Amino acid sequence: MISLTDIIKYFHKGSVNEVFALNSINLEISEGDFVSVIGSNGAGKSTLLNCIAGVFFPDSGSIRIGGTDVTGWPEYKRARLISRVFQDPLLGTCPSATIEQNMALARLRGKKRGLGRGVKKSDRDYFREQLQKLGLGLEDRLLDKVGLLSGGQRQALTMLMATMIRPEVLLLDEHIAALDPKTANQILNLTQEIVSSIKVTTLMITHNMKHAISFGNRLIMLHQGRILLDLRGKEKEGLTVKDLLTQFYQAQGEELAMDSLLLS
């Protein structure tokens, strides 16, 4: 489904501020995989998602989605294949538009837009049906401006809008980081329900190791632009935070460094 081959990405190349953001990333993600992506700040997590989404192009390497080479496609063109939910609940919706207007726009993703009536009665019936699944009472607030919603309500709406038209790939960029713990758990559970029901290939960035272990069928850890760990199947089953930390340190060679200190 997603194939990354020898992806290299620099920022400020050739300057004193040069950053080697992605270091020869090779990654094959199968259709229907739900991949949790973790790593420290600056590990390359968001850079990886931005490269897949087409926010910027890699300096070298290739990106294929569903067998199609999209390496040179701009972000707007890849949006036909990719949906994305951001960390900031304000980014996924238009606050000055109503709930039904936002949903109407989301329903037209990848389609030609004409000058017909924006929201029809059949559309409203469909929107109410979809919103009822959230259990937030939003189905009775179709004419409310989205800017009046709480952060959790907006993020739930964004998740719904991102998947009303099933994308090839769903990118979740720390989509619960700005929410309180209770709301974050609600959005995570909603995420699991949506991903499972439509079987969409998903990459979810998180800093929370428990969430990375609990959600998805595969876990990838990035460090300094490289893939340190790639766990799936039995390797991921029964994994604990302690196990994950141990593997992280081992992958960095820190145990060896500590042993050297003990022997000196």
C-alpha positions as CSV (number, residue, x, y, z in Angstrom):
1,M,0.0,0.0,0.0
2,I,2.7,2.5,1.1
3,S,6.2,2.0,-0.1
4,L,9.1,4.4,0.9
5,T,12.4,3.7,-0.8
6,D,15.7,5.4,0.3
7,I,13.9,8.5,1.5
8,I,16.3,11.3,2.5
9,K,15.3,14.7,3.7
10,Y,17.4,17.7,4.8
11,F,16.3,21.0,6.2
12,H,18.6,24.1,5.6
13,K,21.0,21.9,3.7
14,G,24.5,23.4,3.5
15,S,23.9,25.9,6.3
16,V,25.1,26.0,9.9
17,N,21.5,25.0,10.8
18,E,21.5,21.9,8.6
19,V,19.2,19.1,9.9
20,F,19.3,15.5,8.5
21,A,15.6,14.8,9.2
22,L,15.2,11.5,7.4
23,N,18.1,9.2,6.9
24,S,17.6,6.6,4.1
25,I,14.1,5.5,5.2
26,N,12.9,2.2,3.6
27,L,9.4,1.2,4.7
28,E,6.7,-1.1,3.3
29,I,3.3,-0.8,4.8
30,S,0.6,-3.3,3.8
31,E,-3.0,-2.4,3.1
32,G,-5.0,-2.3,6.3
33,D,-2.0,-1.9,8.6
34,F,-2.5,0.4,11.6
35,V,1.0,1.6,12.4
36,S,1.8,3.5,15.6
37,V,4.9,5.8,15.1
38,I,6.8,6.9,18.2
39,G,10.1,8.6,18.9
40,S,11.6,11.5,20.8
41,N,11.3,15.2,19.7
42,G,13.1,15.7,16.4
43,A,13.2,12.0,15.6
44,G,11.5,12.6,12.2
45,K,7.9,11.5,12.9
46,S,6.1,14.5,11.6
47,T,8.7,14.9,8.8
48,L,7.8,11.3,7.7
49,L,4.1,12.1,7.6
50,N,4.7,15.4,5.8
51,C,6.7,13.6,3.1
52,I,3.9,11.0,2.6
53,A,1.3,13.8,2.5
54,G,3.2,15.9,0.0
55,V,3.7,18.9,2.3
56,F,7.3,18.9,1.0
57,F,9.2,16.6,-1.3
58,P,12.1,14.3,-0.2
59,D,15.6,15.3,-1.4
60,S,15.9,11.8,-2.8
61,G,14.1,8.5,-2.9
62,S,10.6,7.5,-3.9
63,I,7.1,7.3,-2.5
64,R,4.4,4.9,-3.8
65,I,0.8,4.7,-2.6
66,G,-1.3,1.7,-3.9
67,G,1.3,1.1,-6.6
68,T,1.3,4.7,-7.9
69,D,4.4,6.8,-7.7
70,V,3.4,10.0,-6.0
71,T,6.9,11.3,-5.2
72,G,6.4,14.4,-7.4
73,W,2.7,14.9,-6.6
74,P,1.9,18.1,-4.7
75,E,-0.1,18.0,-1.5
76,Y,-3.5,18.9,-3.1
77,K,-3.2,16.1,-5.6
78,R,-2.3,13.5,-2.9
79,A,-5.4,14.6,-0.9
80,R,-7.4,12.4,-3.2
81,L,-5.7,9.5,-1.6
82,I,-4.8,10.7,1.8
83,S,-6.8,12.1,4.8
84,R,-5.1,13.7,7.7
85,V,-6.0,14.7,11.3
86,F,-3.7,17.2,13.0
87,Q,-2.8,17.8,16.6
88,D,-4.5,21.1,16.7
89,P,-8.3,20.7,16.6
90,L,-8.6,24.1,14.9
91,L,-6.8,22.8,11.7
92,G,-9.2,20.2,10.5
93,T,-12.3,22.3,10.1
94,C,-13.5,25.8,9.1
95,P,-14.7,27.5,12.3
96,S,-16.8,30.1,10.6
97,A,-18.8,27.5,8.7
98,T,-21.6,25.3,10.1
99,I,-21.2,21.6,10.9
100,E,-23.2,20.7,7.9
101,Q,-21.2,23.0,5.6
102,N,-18.0,21.4,6.9
103,M,-19.3,17.9,6.3
104,A,-20.6,18.8,2.9
105,L,-17.1,20.0,1.8
106,A,-15.6,16.8,3.3
107,R,-18.0,14.7,1.3
108,L,-16.8,16.3,-1.9
109,R,-13.1,15.3,-1.4
110,G,-11.7,14.0,-4.6
111,K,-14.8,15.0,-6.6
112,K,-15.4,17.8,-9.0
113,R,-17.3,20.7,-7.5
114,G,-20.1,22.4,-9.4
115,L,-22.5,25.3,-8.7
116,G,-25.4,23.2,-7.4
117,R,-27.1,23.6,-4.1
118,G,-24.6,23.1,-1.3
119,V,-26.5,21.0,1.3
120,K,-29.6,19.0,0.3
121,K,-32.1,17.3,2.6
122,S,-30.7,13.9,1.7
123,D,-27.3,15.3,2.7
124,R,-28.6,16.4,6.1
125,D,-30.2,13.0,6.7
126,Y,-26.8,11.4,6.0
127,F,-24.9,13.8,8.2
128,R,-27.3,13.2,11.1
129,E,-26.9,9.5,10.7
130,Q,-23.1,9.8,10.7
131,L,-23.0,12.2,13.7
132,Q,-25.2,9.9,15.8
133,K,-22.3,7.4,15.8
134,L,-20.2,9.9,17.8
135,G,-22.7,10.0,20.6
136,L,-22.0,13.7,21.2
137,G,-25.4,15.1,20.2
138,L,-24.0,16.9,17.2
139,E,-26.7,15.5,15.0
140,D,-29.0,18.1,16.5
141,R,-26.6,21.0,15.9
142,L,-26.0,20.9,12.1
143,L,-26.5,24.7,11.8
144,D,-24.1,25.5,14.7
145,K,-20.8,27.1,13.7
146,V,-17.9,24.7,14.2
147,G,-16.0,27.4,16.2
148,L,-18.6,27.0,19.0
149,L,-17.6,23.3,19.6
150,S,-15.1,22.1,22.2
151,G,-11.7,20.8,21.2
152,G,-12.8,17.2,21.6
153,Q,-16.0,17.7,19.6
154,R,-14.1,19.3,16.8
155,Q,-11.5,16.5,16.8
156,A,-14.3,13.9,16.7
157,L,-15.9,15.8,13.8
158,T,-12.6,16.0,12.0
159,M,-12.1,12.2,12.4
160,L,-15.6,11.7,10.9
161,M,-15.0,14.1,8.1
162,A,-11.6,12.6,7.2
163,T,-13.1,9.2,6.7
164,M,-16.6,9.8,5.3
165,I,-15.1,9.2,1.9
166,R,-12.8,6.3,2.6
167,P,-9.2,7.4,1.9
168,E,-6.4,5.1,0.8
169,V,-4.3,6.4,3.7
170,L,-5.2,8.0,7.0
171,L,-2.5,10.1,8.8
172,L,-2.9,10.9,12.4
173,D,-0.4,13.5,13.6
174,E,-0.5,13.4,17.4
175,H,-4.3,14.0,17.0
176,I,-5.0,13.7,20.8
177,A,-2.0,15.6,22.1
178,A,-4.0,18.8,22.7
179,L,-6.9,17.1,24.5
180,D,-7.5,16.3,28.1
181,P,-6.9,12.7,29.1
182,K,-10.6,11.7,29.2
183,T,-11.4,13.3,25.8
184,A,-8.2,11.9,24.4
185,N,-9.3,8.3,25.3
186,Q,-12.7,9.0,23.7
187,I,-11.0,10.1,20.5
188,L,-8.6,7.1,20.6
189,N,-11.5,4.7,20.9
190,L,-13.4,6.5,18.1
191,T,-10.2,6.2,16.0
192,Q,-10.0,2.4,16.6
193,E,-13.7,2.0,15.7
194,I,-13.4,4.0,12.5
195,V,-10.1,2.4,11.4
196,S,-11.5,-1.1,12.1
197,S,-14.8,-0.5,10.4
198,I,-13.4,0.8,7.1
199,K,-10.1,-1.0,7.2
200,V,-8.1,2.0,6.2
201,T,-4.3,1.9,6.2
202,T,-3.3,4.2,9.1
203,L,-0.2,5.9,10.5
204,M,-0.6,7.4,14.0
205,I,2.1,9.5,15.6
206,T,2.1,9.4,19.4
207,H,4.5,10.2,22.2
208,N,2.6,7.9,24.6
209,M,4.2,4.5,24.7
210,K,1.1,2.9,26.2
211,H,-1.0,4.1,23.3
212,A,1.6,3.0,20.8
213,I,1.5,-0.5,22.3
214,S,-2.3,-0.7,22.7
215,F,-3.3,0.6,19.3
216,G,-2.5,-0.8,15.9
217,N,-1.0,-4.0,14.6
218,R,2.5,-2.6,14.1
219,L,4.8,-0.2,16.0
220,I,7.7,1.8,14.5
221,M,10.2,3.8,16.5
222,L,12.2,6.6,14.9
223,H,15.4,8.1,16.2
224,Q,17.5,10.8,14.4
225,G,15.7,10.2,11.2
226,R,16.2,6.4,11.2
227,I,13.9,3.5,12.0
228,L,15.3,1.9,15.2
229,L,12.5,-0.6,15.8
230,D,9.8,-2.2,13.7
231,L,7.6,-4.5,15.7
232,R,4.6,-6.5,14.6
233,G,2.8,-9.7,15.3
234,K,4.1,-11.7,18.2
235,E,6.9,-9.2,18.7
236,K,4.3,-6.5,19.5
237,E,1.9,-8.8,21.4
238,G,2.5,-8.7,25.2
239,L,4.9,-5.8,24.8
240,T,5.3,-3.5,27.8
241,V,6.5,0.0,28.2
242,K,9.6,-1.4,30.0
243,D,10.3,-3.7,27.1
244,L,10.0,-0.9,24.7
245,L,12.3,1.3,26.6
246,T,14.9,-1.5,26.9
247,Q,14.8,-2.1,23.2
248,F,15.1,1.7,22.6
249,Y,18.2,1.9,24.6
250,Q,19.7,-1.3,23.1
251,A,19.0,0.0,19.6
252,Q,20.9,3.2,20.4
253,G,23.8,1.1,21.9
254,E,23.5,2.7,25.3
255,E,23.8,-0.6,27.1
256,L,27.1,-1.1,25.5
257,A,28.3,2.4,26.5
258,M,27.2,1.7,30.1
259,D,29.1,-1.7,30.1
260,S,32.2,0.1,28.8
261,L,32.0,2.5,31.7
262,L,31.7,-0.3,34.2
263,L,34.7,-2.0,32.8
264,S,36.9,1.1,32.7
